Amino acid sequence: MKAYIQTDKSGNYYNVNAYVANEGFQTLGWETEKYFSVDEITDNDPESLIVGGQN
């Protein structure tokens, strides 16, 4: 399973909640990937999760 975690333009997690979500998913053994804009995500797997807000 994979979780996409939103970042700011610098590549840092956009807030503390995104950081904590990343840590939690990694602890559970999930693959995590950073993204800035949801348009960057091309994965169509319905089991993948997206953590983020608006840019």
All heavy atoms as TSV, in Angstrom:
chain	resi	resn	atom	element	x	y	z
A	1	MET	N	N	0.833	-1.172	0.000
A	1	MET	CA	C	0.000	0.000	0.000
A	1	MET	C	C	0.880	1.238	0.000
A	1	MET	O	O	2.004	1.204	0.482
A	1	MET	CB	C	-0.928	-0.005	1.201
A	1	MET	CG	C	-1.874	-1.199	1.219
A	1	MET	SD	S	-2.984	-1.175	2.617
A	1	MET	CE	C	-4.413	-0.496	1.851
A	2	LYS	N	N	0.324	2.322	-0.533
A	2	LYS	CA	C	1.104	3.536	-0.687
A	2	LYS	C	C	0.302	4.738	-0.202
A	2	LYS	O	O	-0.897	4.808	-0.407
A	2	LYS	CB	C	1.461	3.715	-2.156
A	2	LYS	CG	C	2.391	4.866	-2.450
A	2	LYS	CD	C	2.614	4.981	-3.941
A	2	LYS	CE	C	4.074	4.850	-4.243
A	2	LYS	NZ	N	4.367	5.022	-5.669
A	3	ALA	N	N	1.001	5.663	0.435
A	3	ALA	CA	C	0.402	6.922	0.871
A	3	ALA	C	C	1.197	8.073	0.264
A	3	ALA	O	O	2.421	8.085	0.316
A	3	ALA	CB	C	0.399	7.030	2.393
A	4	TYR	N	N	0.498	9.008	-0.331
A	4	TYR	CA	C	1.102	10.218	-0.875
A	4	TYR	C	C	0.922	11.322	0.151
A	4	TYR	O	O	-0.187	11.580	0.621
A	4	TYR	CB	C	0.422	10.609	-2.189
A	4	TYR	CG	C	0.690	9.618	-3.294
A	4	TYR	CD1	C	-0.151	8.544	-3.508
A	4	TYR	CD2	C	1.794	9.769	-4.113
A	4	TYR	CE1	C	0.098	7.627	-4.516
A	4	TYR	CE2	C	2.060	8.859	-5.127
A	4	TYR	CZ	C	1.210	7.794	-5.316
A	4	TYR	OH	O	1.472	6.894	-6.309
A	5	ILE	N	N	2.024	11.988	0.507
A	5	ILE	CA	C	2.018	13.009	1.552
A	5	ILE	C	C	2.408	14.354	0.928
A	5	ILE	O	O	3.464	14.474	0.311
A	5	ILE	CB	C	3.007	12.673	2.692
A	5	ILE	CG1	C	2.884	11.217	3.142
A	5	ILE	CG2	C	2.832	13.646	3.842
A	5	ILE	CD1	C	1.594	10.838	3.812
A	6	GLN	N	N	1.576	15.366	1.114
A	6	GLN	CA	C	1.810	16.657	0.497
A	6	GLN	C	C	2.959	17.421	1.156
A	6	GLN	O	O	3.157	17.350	2.368
A	6	GLN	CB	C	0.547	17.509	0.558
A	6	GLN	CG	C	0.635	18.767	-0.281
A	6	GLN	CD	C	-0.676	19.511	-0.313
A	6	GLN	OE1	O	-1.508	19.378	0.580
A	6	GLN	NE2	N	-0.861	20.309	-1.343
A	7	THR	N	N	3.689	18.155	0.322
A	7	THR	CA	C	4.791	19.008	0.778
A	7	THR	C	C	4.547	20.441	0.318
A	7	THR	O	O	3.658	20.717	-0.488
A	7	THR	CB	C	6.138	18.548	0.194
A	7	THR	OG1	O	6.121	18.725	-1.218
A	7	THR	CG2	C	6.434	17.106	0.533
A	8	ASP	N	N	5.401	21.350	0.806
A	8	ASP	CA	C	5.395	22.709	0.280
A	8	ASP	C	C	6.342	22.764	-0.920
A	8	ASP	O	O	6.895	21.741	-1.327
A	8	ASP	CB	C	5.773	23.723	1.367
A	8	ASP	CG	C	7.155	23.497	1.959
A	8	ASP	OD1	O	7.993	22.814	1.339
A	8	ASP	OD2	O	7.403	24.016	3.075
A	9	LYS	N	N	6.534	23.938	-1.478
A	9	LYS	CA	C	7.383	24.076	-2.670
A	9	LYS	C	C	8.829	23.662	-2.413
A	9	LYS	O	O	9.540	23.274	-3.324
A	9	LYS	CB	C	7.360	25.519	-3.172
A	9	LYS	CG	C	6.040	25.914	-3.769
A	9	LYS	CD	C	6.068	27.355	-4.246
A	9	LYS	CE	C	4.714	27.746	-4.792
A	9	LYS	NZ	N	4.682	29.136	-5.238
A	10	SER	N	N	9.267	23.718	-1.155
A	10	SER	CA	C	10.644	23.360	-0.804
A	10	SER	C	C	10.831	21.864	-0.590
A	10	SER	O	O	11.941	21.404	-0.373
A	10	SER	CB	C	11.060	24.095	0.471
A	10	SER	OG	O	10.967	25.479	0.303
A	11	GLY	N	N	9.739	21.104	-0.604
A	11	GLY	CA	C	9.837	19.665	-0.375
A	11	GLY	C	C	9.689	19.261	1.079
A	11	GLY	O	O	9.831	18.097	1.416
A	12	ASN	N	N	9.385	20.245	1.951
A	12	ASN	CA	C	9.134	19.948	3.367
A	12	ASN	C	C	7.649	19.643	3.550
A	12	ASN	O	O	6.811	20.177	2.835
A	12	ASN	CB	C	9.512	21.148	4.234
A	12	ASN	CG	C	10.970	21.491	4.108
A	12	ASN	OD1	O	11.829	20.628	4.135
A	12	ASN	ND2	N	11.261	22.774	3.937
A	13	TYR	N	N	7.323	18.807	4.532
A	13	TYR	CA	C	5.922	18.512	4.785
A	13	TYR	C	C	5.179	19.812	5.036
A	13	TYR	O	O	5.677	20.690	5.718
A	13	TYR	CB	C	5.782	17.558	5.965
A	13	TYR	CG	C	6.394	16.213	5.660
A	13	TYR	CD1	C	7.582	15.815	6.256
A	13	TYR	CD2	C	5.816	15.371	4.725
A	13	TYR	CE1	C	8.163	14.596	5.950
A	13	TYR	CE2	C	6.388	14.148	4.409
A	13	TYR	CZ	C	7.559	13.769	5.023
A	13	TYR	OH	O	8.141	12.574	4.708
A	14	TYR	N	N	3.972	19.933	4.496
A	14	TYR	CA	C	3.274	21.211	4.532
A	14	TYR	C	C	2.785	21.602	5.922
A	14	TYR	O	O	2.516	22.772	6.170
A	14	TYR	CB	C	2.153	21.273	3.508
A	14	TYR	CG	C	0.888	20.540	3.879
A	14	TYR	CD1	C	-0.232	21.224	4.334
A	14	TYR	CD2	C	0.804	19.158	3.761
A	14	TYR	CE1	C	-1.382	20.554	4.683
A	14	TYR	CE2	C	-0.345	18.484	4.105
A	14	TYR	CZ	C	-1.443	19.185	4.559
A	14	TYR	OH	O	-2.582	18.518	4.904
A	15	ASN	N	N	2.664	20.644	6.822
A	15	ASN	CA	C	2.374	20.965	8.228
A	15	ASN	C	C	2.727	19.753	9.090
A	15	ASN	O	O	3.122	18.706	8.587
A	15	ASN	CB	C	0.921	21.425	8.443
A	15	ASN	CG	C	-0.105	20.348	8.171
A	15	ASN	OD1	O	0.188	19.150	8.151
A	15	ASN	ND2	N	-1.342	20.759	7.947
A	16	VAL	N	N	2.578	19.895	10.388
A	16	VAL	CA	C	2.959	18.835	11.317
A	16	VAL	C	C	2.099	17.589	11.107
A	16	VAL	O	O	2.567	16.470	11.283
A	16	VAL	CB	C	2.931	19.327	12.779
A	16	VAL	CG1	C	1.507	19.588	13.236
A	16	VAL	CG2	C	3.619	18.344	13.696
A	17	ASN	N	N	0.849	17.764	10.717
A	17	ASN	CA	C	-0.021	16.612	10.497
A	17	ASN	C	C	0.472	15.741	9.345
A	17	ASN	O	O	0.392	14.511	9.406
A	17	ASN	CB	C	-1.454	17.071	10.230
A	17	ASN	CG	C	-2.058	17.771	11.419
A	17	ASN	OD1	O	-1.771	17.437	12.556
A	17	ASN	ND2	N	-2.892	18.770	11.153
A	18	ALA	N	N	0.989	16.362	8.293
A	18	ALA	CA	C	1.533	15.600	7.167
A	18	ALA	C	C	2.767	14.811	7.617
A	18	ALA	O	O	2.953	13.658	7.238
A	18	ALA	CB	C	1.884	16.529	6.012
A	19	TYR	N	N	3.598	15.439	8.436
A	19	TYR	CA	C	4.782	14.757	8.958
A	19	TYR	C	C	4.381	13.547	9.805
A	19	TYR	O	O	4.918	12.458	9.651
A	19	TYR	CB	C	5.637	15.727	9.788
A	19	TYR	CG	C	6.781	15.040	10.481
A	19	TYR	CD1	C	7.945	14.738	9.785
A	19	TYR	CD2	C	6.687	14.669	11.816
A	19	TYR	CE1	C	8.989	14.083	10.412
A	19	TYR	CE2	C	7.728	14.012	12.452
A	19	TYR	CZ	C	8.876	13.722	11.744
A	19	TYR	OH	O	9.898	13.058	12.366
A	20	VAL	N	N	3.433	13.751	10.702
A	20	VAL	CA	C	2.990	12.667	11.583
A	20	VAL	C	C	2.344	11.546	10.771
A	20	VAL	O	O	2.565	10.363	11.045
A	20	VAL	CB	C	2.031	13.207	12.667
A	20	VAL	CG1	C	1.386	12.082	13.440
A	20	VAL	CG2	C	2.781	14.138	13.610
A	21	ALA	N	N	1.562	11.893	9.760
A	21	ALA	CA	C	0.955	10.873	8.896
A	21	ALA	C	C	2.037	10.054	8.207
A	21	ALA	O	O	1.956	8.823	8.137
A	21	ALA	CB	C	0.049	11.529	7.865
A	22	ASN	N	N	3.069	10.715	7.715
A	22	ASN	CA	C	4.168	10.011	7.054
A	22	ASN	C	C	4.833	9.032	8.015
A	22	ASN	O	O	5.068	7.869	7.663
A	22	ASN	CB	C	5.194	11.001	6.512
A	22	ASN	CG	C	6.299	10.310	5.765
A	22	ASN	OD1	O	6.086	9.797	4.678
A	22	ASN	ND2	N	7.485	10.283	6.338
A	23	GLU	N	N	5.129	9.487	9.215
A	23	GLU	CA	C	5.763	8.622	10.215
A	23	GLU	C	C	4.870	7.423	10.543
A	23	GLU	O	O	5.342	6.292	10.649
A	23	GLU	CB	C	6.075	9.411	11.482
A	23	GLU	CG	C	7.132	10.483	11.305
A	23	GLU	CD	C	8.478	9.892	10.930
A	23	GLU	OE1	O	8.956	8.983	11.617
A	23	GLU	OE2	O	9.046	10.356	9.921
A	24	GLY	N	N	3.588	7.665	10.690
A	24	GLY	CA	C	2.661	6.590	11.015
A	24	GLY	C	C	2.550	5.558	9.913
A	24	GLY	O	O	2.593	4.346	10.172
A	25	PHE	N	N	2.419	6.018	8.682
A	25	PHE	CA	C	2.324	5.078	7.561
A	25	PHE	C	C	3.603	4.265	7.406
A	25	PHE	O	O	3.564	3.063	7.144
A	25	PHE	CB	C	1.985	5.801	6.262
A	25	PHE	CG	C	0.544	6.206	6.163
A	25	PHE	CD1	C	0.189	7.535	6.016
A	25	PHE	CD2	C	-0.470	5.259	6.212
A	25	PHE	CE1	C	-1.135	7.910	5.919
A	25	PHE	CE2	C	-1.802	5.620	6.123
A	25	PHE	CZ	C	-2.135	6.954	5.979
A	26	GLN	N	N	4.756	4.902	7.575
A	26	GLN	CA	C	6.012	4.161	7.479
A	26	GLN	C	C	6.123	3.133	8.591
A	26	GLN	O	O	6.607	2.031	8.364
A	26	GLN	CB	C	7.200	5.116	7.492
A	26	GLN	CG	C	7.345	5.873	6.198
A	26	GLN	CD	C	8.586	6.749	6.164
A	26	GLN	OE1	O	9.185	7.048	7.192
A	26	GLN	NE2	N	8.967	7.160	4.976
A	27	THR	N	N	5.676	3.463	9.781
A	27	THR	CA	C	5.684	2.514	10.899
A	27	THR	C	C	4.822	1.296	10.582
A	27	THR	O	O	5.158	0.171	10.961
A	27	THR	CB	C	5.191	3.196	12.187
A	27	THR	OG1	O	6.072	4.276	12.500
A	27	THR	CG2	C	5.148	2.223	13.355
A	28	LEU	N	N	3.726	1.520	9.873
A	28	LEU	CA	C	2.840	0.424	9.480
A	28	LEU	C	C	3.363	-0.374	8.282
A	28	LEU	O	O	2.740	-1.341	7.870
A	28	LEU	CB	C	1.450	0.976	9.151
A	28	LEU	CG	C	0.672	1.547	10.332
A	28	LEU	CD1	C	-0.590	2.243	9.834
A	28	LEU	CD2	C	0.332	0.443	11.327
A	29	GLY	N	N	4.498	0.068	7.726
A	29	GLY	CA	C	5.094	-0.645	6.598
A	29	GLY	C	C	4.613	-0.184	5.234
A	29	GLY	O	O	4.868	-0.835	4.228
A	30	TRP	N	N	3.931	0.937	5.188
A	30	TRP	CA	C	3.455	1.482	3.922
A	30	TRP	C	C	4.598	2.204	3.209
A	30	TRP	O	O	5.484	2.784	3.844
A	30	TRP	CB	C	2.351	2.489	4.143
A	30	TRP	CG	C	1.029	1.923	4.540
A	30	TRP	CD1	C	0.803	0.929	5.450
A	30	TRP	CD2	C	-0.237	2.331	4.068
A	30	TRP	NE1	N	-0.544	0.717	5.568
A	30	TRP	CE2	C	-1.206	1.559	4.728
A	30	TRP	CE3	C	-0.667	3.288	3.163
A	30	TRP	CZ2	C	-2.562	1.701	4.501
A	30	TRP	CZ3	C	-2.015	3.439	2.939
A	30	TRP	CH2	C	-2.943	2.646	3.595
A	31	GLU	N	N	4.543	2.214	1.904
A	31	GLU	CA	C	5.435	3.042	1.101
A	31	GLU	C	C	4.841	4.445	1.105
A	31	GLU	O	O	3.633	4.611	0.958
A	31	GLU	CB	C	5.499	2.505	-0.324
A	31	GLU	CG	C	6.349	3.314	-1.256
A	31	GLU	CD	C	6.327	2.782	-2.672
A	31	GLU	OE1	O	5.728	1.728	-2.926
A	31	GLU	OE2	O	6.911	3.456	-3.537
A	32	THR	N	N	5.678	5.473	1.305
A	32	THR	CA	C	5.193	6.851	1.256
A	32	THR	C	C	5.954	7.605	0.184
A	32	THR	O	O	7.117	7.322	-0.106
A	32	THR	CB	C	5.353	7.582	2.610
A	32	THR	OG1	O	6.725	7.632	2.967
A	32	THR	CG2	C	4.549	6.905	3.701
A	33	GLU	N	N	5.257	8.550	-0.416
A	33	GLU	CA	C	5.857	9.371	-1.461
A	33	GLU	C	C	5.373	10.801	-1.292
A	33	GLU	O	O	4.182	11.044	-1.090
A	33	GLU	CB	C	5.462	8.841	-2.833
A	33	GLU	CG	C	6.142	9.554	-3.976
A	33	GLU	CD	C	5.848	8.891	-5.314
A	33	GLU	OE1	O	5.822	7.655	-5.367
A	33	GLU	OE2	O	5.626	9.626	-6.282
A	34	LYS	N	N	6.312	11.742	-1.373
A	34	LYS	CA	C	5.963	13.152	-1.261
A	34	LYS	C	C	5.401	13.658	-2.593
A	34	LYS	O	O	5.778	13.188	-3.655
A	34	LYS	CB	C	7.192	13.983	-0.914
A	34	LYS	CG	C	7.742	13.741	0.468
A	34	LYS	CD	C	8.955	14.632	0.694
A	34	LYS	CE	C	9.501	14.511	2.087
A	34	LYS	NZ	N	10.655	15.405	2.286
A	35	TYR	N	N	4.494	14.649	-2.490
A	35	TYR	CA	C	4.000	15.333	-3.681
A	35	TYR	C	C	3.711	16.782	-3.311
A	35	TYR	O	O	3.450	17.099	-2.157
A	35	TYR	CB	C	2.746	14.649	-4.244
A	35	TYR	CG	C	1.486	14.943	-3.465
A	35	TYR	CD1	C	0.648	15.994	-3.831
A	35	TYR	CD2	C	1.137	14.196	-2.345
A	35	TYR	CE1	C	-0.508	16.275	-3.102
A	35	TYR	CE2	C	-0.003	14.479	-1.620
A	35	TYR	CZ	C	-0.823	15.518	-2.006
A	35	TYR	OH	O	-1.947	15.802	-1.290
A	36	PHE	N	N	3.773	17.657	-4.292
A	36	PHE	CA	C	3.429	19.064	-4.062
A	36	PHE	C	C	2.016	19.348	-4.569
A	36	PHE	O	O	1.185	19.880	-3.862
A	36	PHE	CB	C	4.441	20.000	-4.734
A	36	PHE	CG	C	4.044	21.444	-4.662
A	36	PHE	CD1	C	4.021	22.112	-3.452
A	36	PHE	CD2	C	3.661	22.127	-5.788
A	36	PHE	CE1	C	3.622	23.437	-3.363
A	36	PHE	CE2	C	3.261	23.454	-5.722
A	36	PHE	CZ	C	3.248	24.110	-4.510
A	37	SER	N	N	1.739	18.959	-5.801
A	37	SER	CA	C	0.427	19.173	-6.411
A	37	SER	C	C	-0.199	17.826	-6.731
A	37	SER	O	O	0.475	16.923	-7.237
A	37	SER	CB	C	0.577	19.992	-7.692
A	37	SER	OG	O	-0.646	20.052	-8.383
A	38	VAL	N	N	-1.478	17.691	-6.463
A	38	VAL	CA	C	-2.167	16.424	-6.709
A	38	VAL	C	C	-2.086	16.033	-8.190
A	38	VAL	O	O	-2.184	14.855	-8.525
A	38	VAL	CB	C	-3.629	16.491	-6.189
A	38	VAL	CG1	C	-4.506	17.345	-7.090
A	38	VAL	CG2	C	-4.201	15.109	-6.032
A	39	ASP	N	N	-1.854	16.991	-9.068
A	39	ASP	CA	C	-1.705	16.704	-10.490
A	39	ASP	C	C	-0.482	15.839	-10.791
A	39	ASP	O	O	-0.401	15.223	-11.849
A	39	ASP	CB	C	-1.618	17.999	-11.300
A	39	ASP	CG	C	-2.882	18.836	-11.195
A	39	ASP	OD1	O	-3.968	18.245	-11.019
A	39	ASP	OD2	O	-2.792	20.072	-11.277
A	40	GLU	N	N	0.475	15.796	-9.868
A	40	GLU	CA	C	1.692	14.988	-10.036
A	40	GLU	C	C	1.422	13.496	-9.846
A	40	GLU	O	O	2.209	12.663	-10.271
A	40	GLU	CB	C	2.749	15.401	-9.011
A	40	GLU	CG	C	3.198	16.832	-9.108
A	40	GLU	CD	C	4.066	17.216	-7.913
A	40	GLU	OE1	O	4.529	16.337	-7.172
A	40	GLU	OE2	O	4.270	18.424	-7.731
A	41	ILE	N	N	0.328	13.152	-9.193
A	41	ILE	CA	C	0.048	11.754	-8.856
A	41	ILE	C	C	-0.614	11.075	-10.046
A	41	ILE	O	O	-1.685	11.485	-10.486
A	41	ILE	CB	C	-0.846	11.654	-7.603
A	41	ILE	CG1	C	-0.139	12.316	-6.425
A	41	ILE	CG2	C	-1.194	10.204	-7.308
A	41	ILE	CD1	C	-1.000	12.441	-5.185
A	42	THR	N	N	0.028	10.032	-10.563
A	42	THR	CA	C	-0.510	9.302	-11.712
A	42	THR	C	C	-0.979	7.910	-11.330
A	42	THR	O	O	-1.493	7.180	-12.169
A	42	THR	CB	C	0.543	9.194	-12.826
A	42	THR	OG1	O	1.701	8.531	-12.314
A	42	THR	CG2	C	0.926	10.576	-13.350
A	43	ASP	N	N	-0.830	7.552	-10.067
A	43	ASP	CA	C	-1.230	6.233	-9.570
A	43	ASP	C	C	-2.756	6.118	-9.546
A	43	ASP	O	O	-3.431	6.962	-8.968
A	43	ASP	CB	C	-0.672	6.041	-8.161
A	43	ASP	CG	C	-0.960	4.681	-7.566
A	43	ASP	OD1	O	-1.553	3.827	-8.250
A	43	ASP	OD2	O	-0.582	4.464	-6.409
A	44	ASN	N	N	-3.292	5.101	-10.168
A	44	ASN	CA	C	-4.740	4.894	-10.173
A	44	ASN	C	C	-5.163	3.772	-9.240
A	44	ASN	O	O	-6.279	3.272	-9.334
A	44	ASN	CB	C	-5.223	4.588	-11.586
A	44	ASN	CG	C	-5.137	5.798	-12.490
A	44	ASN	OD1	O	-5.347	6.912	-12.049
A	44	ASN	ND2	N	-4.824	5.581	-13.751
A	45	ASP	N	N	-4.279	3.353	-8.336
A	45	ASP	CA	C	-4.592	2.266	-7.413
A	45	ASP	C	C	-5.588	2.770	-6.369
A	45	ASP	O	O	-5.288	3.693	-5.613
A	45	ASP	CB	C	-3.316	1.774	-6.735
A	45	ASP	CG	C	-3.526	0.562	-5.855
A	45	ASP	OD1	O	-4.699	0.225	-5.542
A	45	ASP	OD2	O	-2.532	-0.070	-5.478
A	46	PRO	N	N	-6.794	2.183	-6.294
A	46	PRO	CA	C	-7.786	2.662	-5.336
A	46	PRO	C	C	-7.389	2.445	-3.880
A	46	PRO	O	O	-8.004	3.019	-2.980
A	46	PRO	CB	C	-9.045	1.862	-5.685
A	46	PRO	CG	C	-8.556	0.669	-6.415
A	46	PRO	CD	C	-7.271	1.073	-7.085
A	47	GLU	N	N	-6.359	1.651	-3.605
A	47	GLU	CA	C	-5.912	1.437	-2.232
A	47	GLU	C	C	-4.903	2.486	-1.778
A	47	GLU	O	O	-4.575	2.546	-0.598
A	47	GLU	CB	C	-5.318	0.040	-2.090
A	47	GLU	CG	C	-6.360	-1.052	-2.246
A	47	GLU	CD	C	-5.819	-2.436	-1.947
A	47	GLU	OE1	O	-4.644	-2.549	-1.555
A	47	GLU	OE2	O	-6.583	-3.389	-2.095
A	48	SER	N	N	-4.401	3.304	-2.685
A	48	SER	CA	C	-3.461	4.360	-2.316
A	48	SER	C	C	-4.212	5.501	-1.645
A	48	SER	O	O	-5.332	5.831	-2.009
A	48	SER	CB	C	-2.735	4.892	-3.557
A	48	SER	OG	O	-1.923	3.906	-4.111
A	49	LEU	N	N	-3.561	6.114	-0.642
A	49	LEU	CA	C	-4.157	7.226	0.089
A	49	LEU	C	C	-3.421	8.514	-0.228
A	49	LEU	O	O	-2.213	8.510	-0.480
A	49	LEU	CB	C	-4.089	6.977	1.594
A	49	LEU	CG	C	-4.883	5.776	2.109
A	49	LEU	CD1	C	-4.636	5.603	3.599
A	49	LEU	CD2	C	-6.352	5.955	1.831
A	50	ILE	N	N	-4.149	9.610	-0.156
A	50	ILE	CA	C	-3.561	10.935	-0.375
A	50	ILE	C	C	-3.809	11.755	0.877
A	50	ILE	O	O	-4.944	11.908	1.316
A	50	ILE	CB	C	-4.175	11.619	-1.607
A	50	ILE	CG1	C	-3.900	10.789	-2.860
A	50	ILE	CG2	C	-3.631	13.035	-1.756
A	50	ILE	CD1	C	-4.583	11.294	-4.098
A	51	VAL	N	N	-2.707	12.271	1.459
A	51	VAL	CA	C	-2.780	13.119	2.648
A	51	VAL	C	C	-2.388	14.526	2.224
A	51	VAL	O	O	-1.276	14.731	1.731
A	51	VAL	CB	C	-1.823	12.613	3.756
A	51	VAL	CG1	C	-1.838	13.557	4.939
A	51	VAL	CG2	C	-2.182	11.198	4.166
A	52	GLY	N	N	-3.277	15.480	2.383
A	52	GLY	CA	C	-2.936	16.841	1.996
A	52	GLY	C	C	-4.114	17.773	2.073
A	52	GLY	O	O	-5.213	17.398	2.473
A	53	GLY	N	N	-3.857	18.981	1.676
A	53	GLY	CA	C	-4.865	20.026	1.647
A	53	GLY	C	C	-4.702	20.807	0.360
A	53	GLY	O	O	-4.166	20.313	-0.620
A	54	GLN	N	N	-5.095	22.040	0.378
A	54	GLN	CA	C	-4.955	22.873	-0.812
A	54	GLN	C	C	-3.623	23.583	-0.790
A	54	GLN	O	O	-3.104	23.925	0.262
A	54	GLN	CB	C	-6.079	23.899	-0.865
A	54	GLN	CG	C	-7.433	23.252	-1.079
A	54	GLN	CD	C	-8.524	24.297	-1.181
A	54	GLN	OE1	O	-8.473	25.313	-0.490
A	54	GLN	NE2	N	-9.472	24.046	-2.020
A	55	ASN	N	N	-3.095	23.825	-1.978
A	55	ASN	CA	C	-1.829	24.564	-2.094
A	55	ASN	C	C	-2.083	26.039	-2.020
A	55	ASN	O	O	-2.968	26.590	-2.436
A	55	ASN	CB	C	-1.126	24.254	-3.413
A	55	ASN	CG	C	-0.663	22.828	-3.449
A	55	ASN	OD1	O	-0.816	22.094	-2.504
A	55	ASN	ND2	N	-0.107	22.447	-4.550
